[in-house]
Amino acid sequence: MHEHVTDPYVKKAQQDSYRSRAAYKLLEIDKRERLLRPGMTVVDLGAAPGSWCQVAVQKMKQQGRVLAIDLLPMAPMPGVDSLEGDFTEPAALAWLEGKLQTGRVDLVLSDMAPNISGVMLRDQARHYELCELALDFAVNWLKPDGAFLVKVFQGVGFEDFRAQMRQSFEKVLIRKPDASRDRSTEVYLLGRNPIGSA
């Protein structure tokens, strides 16, 4: 609790009116990779409380679409279409597909993490199950020049998932933004240009 309260990014998020400190992770990655541009269609998986959506709407200058989904409720936000639901369930996927119709996606974001049980191996396995589902969605829906940014944790399952990403994208990069806590094994994998996307 003390770490959270004294965290400079938590204080900065409050000053800048972001919903969480996670905003700065996406801002930093976007500054380097130029992921967000006006007119894009962005899907944010595991979006609550919505700071990545805030960044997306801002960077796209409110020109484009943001579709967001999370198990947890998310306060409404201008420029964002959101659903409180389980991304792993058919109904949530049907909602996303209905919103997209036949349109393709420019960017899929996934900052998802499972509810922590405290059993590290089980939590890690569950996390990579979510990552694989997000990857599957991204590969099926991204435009040929689209990108997929996903939070992962180094350790068991990391290399296997990175190998899956390499099979799915022409380029796969690892990014560890400054806003990620030093002691955390959290990094982000960025896949660009899905292989076989037409």
C-alpha positions in Angstrom: 0.0 0.0 0.0 2.9 2.4 0.9 4.5 1.6 -2.5 1.3 2.5 -4.3 0.7 5.7 -2.4 4.2 7.0 -2.8 4.5 5.8 -6.5 5.4 8.9 -8.7 3.3 7.5 -11.5 0.3 7.1 -9.3 0.6 10.8 -8.3 1.2 11.8 -11.9 -1.9 9.9 -13.0 -4.0 11.8 -10.4 -2.6 15.1 -11.6 -3.1 14.3 -15.3 -6.6 12.8 -14.7 -5.7 9.3 -15.9 -7.7 6.5 -14.4 -4.5 4.5 -13.5 -0.7 4.7 -13.7 -0.9 2.1 -16.6 -1.5 5.1 -18.9 2.2 5.9 -18.8 3.2 2.5 -20.0 1.1 2.9 -23.2 2.2 6.5 -23.6 5.9 5.5 -23.4 5.5 2.6 -25.8 3.4 4.7 -28.2 6.0 7.5 -28.2 8.7 5.0 -29.3 6.6 2.9 -31.7 3.9 5.3 -33.0 1.1 2.9 -32.6 -1.8 5.3 -32.3 -3.0 7.6 -35.1 -6.3 9.4 -35.9 -8.9 7.3 -37.6 -7.9 3.9 -36.3 -10.0 1.1 -34.9 -8.6 -0.1 -31.6 -9.7 -3.0 -29.4 -8.7 -2.9 -25.7 -9.0 -6.3 -24.0 -9.0 -6.1 -20.2 -9.6 -2.4 -20.4 -10.8 -1.4 -16.8 -10.4 1.0 -15.3 -9.8 2.6 -18.8 -6.5 4.5 -18.8 -5.4 2.8 -22.0 -8.7 3.8 -23.6 -8.1 7.4 -22.4 -4.7 7.4 -24.1 -6.1 5.9 -27.3 -8.9 8.5 -27.6 -6.4 11.3 -26.9 -3.8 10.1 -29.4 -6.4 9.5 -32.1 -7.8 13.0 -31.4 -11.2 11.5 -31.0 -11.1 10.4 -34.6 -11.6 6.6 -34.7 -13.2 3.8 -32.7 -12.2 2.2 -29.4 -13.9 -1.0 -28.4 -13.2 -2.0 -24.8 -14.1 -5.2 -22.8 -13.4 -6.2 -19.2 -14.9 -8.4 -16.5 -14.9 -5.4 -14.2 -17.2 -2.4 -14.7 -15.7 0.6 -16.5 -17.1 4.1 -16.1 -18.4 5.4 -19.5 -15.9 7.4 -21.6 -16.6 9.6 -24.6 -15.3 7.9 -27.8 -15.3 4.4 -26.2 -17.8 1.6 -26.7 -17.4 -0.8 -23.8 -18.8 -4.1 -22.5 -18.7 -5.5 -19.0 -18.1 -9.2 -19.9 -15.7 -12.1 -20.0 -13.6 -11.9 -23.2 -13.2 -15.7 -23.0 -16.9 -16.3 -23.3 -18.7 -16.5 -26.7 -21.2 -13.8 -25.9 -18.4 -11.2 -25.4 -16.7 -12.2 -28.5 -20.0 -12.0 -30.4 -20.4 -8.4 -29.1 -17.0 -7.5 -30.4 -17.6 -9.2 -33.8 -21.0 -7.5 -34.0 -19.4 -4.1 -33.4 -16.7 -4.7 -36.0 -19.0 -6.4 -38.5 -16.6 -7.0 -41.4 -14.3 -4.2 -40.5 -10.7 -4.9 -39.6 -8.8 -3.7 -36.5 -5.6 -1.5 -36.6 -4.5 -2.2 -33.1 -5.3 -4.8 -30.4 -4.3 -4.0 -26.8 -4.2 -6.5 -24.0 -3.3 -5.5 -20.5 -5.2 -8.5 -19.1 -4.2 -10.4 -16.0 -6.1 -13.2 -14.3 -7.4 -12.9 -10.8 -4.4 -14.0 -8.7 -4.7 -17.2 -6.7 -1.3 -16.9 -5.1 -0.1 -20.2 -6.7 2.5 -18.8 -9.0 2.6 -21.6 -11.6 -1.2 -21.7 -11.8 -1.4 -17.9 -12.1 1.3 -17.9 -14.8 -0.5 -20.6 -16.8 -3.8 -18.8 -16.5 -2.2 -15.6 -17.7 -0.8 -17.2 -20.8 -4.2 -18.8 -21.6 -5.6 -15.3 -21.7 -2.6 -14.1 -23.8 -3.2 -16.9 -26.3 -6.9 -16.0 -26.6 -6.0 -12.4 -27.2 -3.4 -13.4 -29.8 -5.9 -15.6 -31.6 -8.4 -12.7 -31.7 -5.6 -10.3 -33.0 -4.5 -12.6 -35.7 -8.1 -13.1 -36.9 -9.1 -9.5 -36.9 -6.0 -7.3 -37.5 -5.4 -5.5 -40.8 -2.2 -6.6 -42.7 -0.3 -3.7 -41.2 -1.9 -4.0 -37.8 -0.3 -4.4 -34.4 -0.8 -6.3 -31.2 0.5 -5.2 -27.8 0.2 -7.6 -24.9 1.3 -7.7 -21.3 3.3 -10.8 -20.3 5.4 -11.9 -17.4 8.8 -13.4 -17.8 9.2 -16.9 -16.4 7.4 -20.1 -17.1 5.5 -19.9 -20.5 7.2 -16.7 -21.7 9.5 -18.2 -24.3 6.7 -20.5 -25.6 4.3 -17.6 -26.0 7.0 -15.4 -27.7 7.6 -18.2 -30.1 3.8 -18.2 -30.9 4.0 -14.5 -31.5 6.9 -14.9 -33.9 4.9 -17.5 -35.9 2.0 -15.0 -36.0 3.8 -11.7 -36.8 6.6 -10.5 -39.1 8.2 -8.5 -36.3 8.0 -9.1 -32.5 9.6 -6.7 -30.0 10.0 -6.7 -26.2 9.3 -3.5 -24.4 9.7 -2.7 -20.7 8.4 0.9 -20.1 9.8 2.9 -17.2 6.4 3.0 -15.6 6.6 -0.8 -15.1 7.9 -1.4 -11.6 11.6 -2.5 -11.6 10.9 -5.6 -9.4 8.1 -6.7 -11.7 8.7 -9.4 -14.3 6.1 -7.6 -16.5 7.1 -6.7 -20.0 5.1 -6.1 -23.2 5.4 -7.9 -26.5 4.6 -6.0 -29.6 3.7 -7.9 -32.7 3.6 -6.0 -36.0 2.2 -7.1 -39.4 0.3 -10.4 -38.8 1.5 -13.2 -41.1 -1.2 -14.5 -43.4 -3.5 -11.6 -42.8 -5.4 -10.6 -46.0 
